[in-house]
Structures are given as C-alpha cells and as structure tokens.
Amino acid sequence: MLTCSRLIPTLKAIYTRLAGLKTLAILLAIILGLKFVAPPIVAHVLTQAQVLEVRLLASGHRQFVAAGYRKTRDLAALNSGAHGVPEVDARNYMHVQQIEVSAGRITATMKQTGVMPALRGMTLTLTPEIGAEGIVDWHCTTDAAPEYRWGICAGVEE
C-alpha cells in the first residue's frame, strides 16, 4: 500500500525522470535543428573569412604601389620585386595561391584546394588609376559570386 510518506518520494522520482527526459528531448531537438540550420551558416562564415584574407593581402600592396608611383611617376615600372613593391611568397598563406603586381595592377588568386567551393580559383584585381594631383585611386574587379563581391571590394570602387 502506498502511503503519503512513500508517495511524495515516488512522485519526486518520477518528476525527476520526466524532467531529465524533457531536457534530453530539448537537447535532441536543438542538435537536430543545428544539423540542418548550422552547416549553411558555418559555410557562409568560413567563406567570408577567406574573402577577408584575400582582400587584406591584396589591399596591403596598395601602399607599396602608391609609394612606388610617388618615387617613379611610372605605373608600368611597378612590378613585384621592383621599386619597393615586395615579391610575395604565397606559401605563407592558407587560402591565397599568389599575389602578383604587374604595371601597378595587383592580382590575388585563391587556391583551388583547401578553400570554400565558391572561392576556388577566384581572382581579385586592384587596378590603380592616377587621379588629380597624382593621387592613386583604385578600382576593384573580381570573378567571385555576387554575394561575396561586397566583402571583397569593400572600400574600393568597382
């Protein structure tokens, strides 16, 4: 026979088990939800991080080209390894295959492997144009998918 003194601990035990099952059910729902929702979000974040890498590396060369132009007044002479424009050893970078400067034009190319599919082999080109008073203006072109172009050419005219 179940007395009041035995009923309360029994109900507490049942409640504890149900609360544990409820928590387990909630965790399972969260895990299943993340399985379907998270991969596209994670892929997008990883792609944006790789976009940022190529953009920063290519943009970093703008200062060298501008300084070289101030010295030489000749864009055609500004190539990788000449007039203060450094040669880049792309082996130091995870996702960028090469960065090359030719006649002042900076071209960065993404690797074919180890990068997000949307960026494989993508190129980013920063083209200098001499503006008023010898100031170097930049124009950006890329063959990236439209949803990533804003991140690549942000702050530079397209």
N, C-alpha and C positions, 0 to 999 in steps of 0.2 A: 504494500500500500504506500502510495506517495503522500507524504505529509508535507506540510507547509515548509518545514525546515529543510526538506530534501528538494522541494520543488524549485525554490529560488536558485540554488546552485545549479540545478539541472537546466533551468531556463537561461542562466548566465552562460553555461557551457554551449548551449545551442546557439544563443545570440552571438557568442564569440566566434563559433564556427561559421555562422552565416555572414558575420562581418568580414571574416577572413576570405570567404568565397566571394563576397561582394567586392572586396579590394582586389582580389585576383581577377575577377571579371572586368573591373575597370582597367587594370593594368593590361590585360589581354586586349581590350578594345583600343587602348592607346597604342600598343605595339602594332596591332593590325592596321590602325589608322596611319601610323608613321610609315609602315611598309609601303603604303600606296601614295601617301602625300609627300613624304620626305625626299625620295630619290630625285624628282624633278627640281625641288628647291635646292638640294645639295649640288646637283649638276650645274644649276644656274650660278650658284655662289662660286663654285670651282672655276667655271668659265670666266666669270668676272675677275677673279683673282689672277688668272692667266692673262687676261686682257690688260689688267693693270701692270703686270710685269713687262709686257712688250711695249706698252705706252711709256712707262717710266724710262726704260732703257733707251728707246728711240728719242724721247724728248730730252734726255740728258745730253745728247750730242748737239742739240741746237746751240747751246752756249759755245761749243768749240767751233762750230761753223761760223757763227756770228763774230767771234773773236778773230778767226782766221780771215774773214772778209774785211774786218776793220784794218787788219795788217796789210793784206794783199790787194784789196779792192777788185778781186777777180774770183768769182764763184767757180769758174772752170778749174781753177788750181786747187780747189779744196776737195781732197780725196782722203780716204782712210790712210793714216800714217804720214800725212803731209801737212805742213803749216799749222801744227798744234792740234790737228784732228787725230785722235788716237785710233789705232787699229784695235779691233775688239776680238778677244778670244772667246768665242761663244761657248766653249766647253765649260765655262764657269756658270752658265745659266741653265736652269732646268727646262724651260719651255721654248727658248729662243734659239733658232738654228744659226742665224747670222745677222749681224748689223753691219751694213756697208755704207760708206759715204762716197759718193761719186759726183763730182762737179757741184758739191754742196748739198745734193739731194741725199737724204737719209732714208735707207730702206731696211726695215726689220722684217725678218721672215721667221714664222713659227715652225717648230719641228713637225715632222709627220707622225711621230710616235710619242707617247707619253703626254699628250695634250688632249683636251676635250675635243670630241669629234667636230664640233662647229668651228674650231680654230686650226685644224690640221693644215699646215702649209700656207696659212693666211699671211698676207703681207700688209705692212703699214708703210706708207711713204710720206715723208715730210719734205715738201719742196719749198726752198727759200725763194722769196721774191724781194727785190730791193725796192723799198718804198721811199717816201720823202726823206730827204736829208740822210740817205744811206742807211736807214733803219731796215733791218731784215724782218720781213713779215713771213709767216709760214702758212702753207696750205697743206691740208691732210687728205690723203686718199687711202682707202683700204678695200680689200675684197671680202671683208667679214660680213656675216649675215647682218641684216638691218638692225636686229635687236641688240647687237653689240657695238654698232658704229658709234653711238653717242659716247660710250665709255672709252673708245679708242681715240677719237678725235676731239674729245672734250677740251675746250680752251683754245682750239686751233681751227681756223676756217676750213670748211670742207669745200 
